[in-house]
């Protein structure tokens, strides 16, 4: 049995949080606002009173809060499914709040029967729509999507089967949603300040300039561009990690080739520690998912018949391998971002995406919010699963591809319509 955390929907608490949401978004999330066009809201409202699974992209840690704010916009309440480990954040306080807000846990990749049963029941018989992030990982950038997991479509088809038994005329929908985080104001000073802190932490200031004051003069006089400083920080960090993972720095390799080599070394190290085989033919993100799933399943498994001593040994081993989470996060950090990512579109959002990953590596903890944010939301065309029933085995793949296609298209559309601020 896995350590399941069920939803404990508490209406008065949900109502209170909704009432205080604007204040929390202003003070707690550094003036984050959400914005959806009338057309997007109208598409969502066509499903008022109908059963649906909501599938947004998973850009940042605050996506659940953004979706909670969206629920207020459409005057509905949602249930949420979240990875089991987030319920342990803040010494369990985060989990307590999540459960009372209607969230429940899943151990990713495991046969989490209680979670699957709850998902199926909520989709088939629940009075609220369910939010599930199909990427399964926080991408920390919202220009493109990570490959989607198929679980969203699979569980929706299971629920459809239950629905049809009770009412042949009823169906269920999947609603793709795009979340686009933007900075409407210039955050260049914050980005430069973050770079200075990382340069100091990595010893770049002393090595290249002698002291911090000289670096400041160089930047103000335009001698070191933000792009050059960011690349220099990334190069130093990569050099340090190559040494840590016993990888020789080959000067003939490009930065992207060095990053790819480092990722492979990290994943092989974790696979060896967990005694799990990963195929070189699998995409690296799929390897991350396999390893994280094995890690989750071991750490959160509970053996009812185990003795107290067996549980003690299990807990000791679980504590020792939890460091693998950091390794896997490190590998993911170097999957979505690549050398040239900023150069392609030198928007301040792309600089922030890269800095978020570098800061997590250098300083740890949650990424900082660099300034007031405006989250643009678009709603895709609802996918009626009944239309896919005839495709049988291919249905899950087809629906997963449709979710991916719609979210990708909406992200591109939101990007093309907004006013951008560029840095050099």
Buried (B, 14 or more C-beta within 10 A) or exposed (E): EBBBBEBBBBEEBBEEBBEEBEEBBEEBBBBBBBBBBEEBBEBBEEBEEBBBBBBBBBBBBBBBBBBBBBBBBBEBBBBBBBBBBBBBBEEEEBBBBBBBBBBBBBBBBBEBEBBBEBBBEBBBEBEBBBBBBBBBBBBBBBBEBBBBBBBBBBBBBBBBEBBBEEEEEEBBBBBBBBBBBBBBEEBBEBBBEBBBEBBEBBEBBEEBBEEEEEBBEBBEEEEBEBBEBBBBBBBBBBBBBBEEBEBEEEEEEEBEEBBBBBBBBBBBBBBEBBEBEBEEEEEBBBBBBBBBBBBBBBBBBEEEEEEEEEEEEBEEEBEEBEEBBBBBBBBBBBBBBBBEBBEEEBBBBBBBBBBBBBBBBBEEEEBBBBBBBBBBBBBBEBBBBBEBBEEEEEBBEBBBBBBBEBBBBBBBBBBEEBEBBEBE
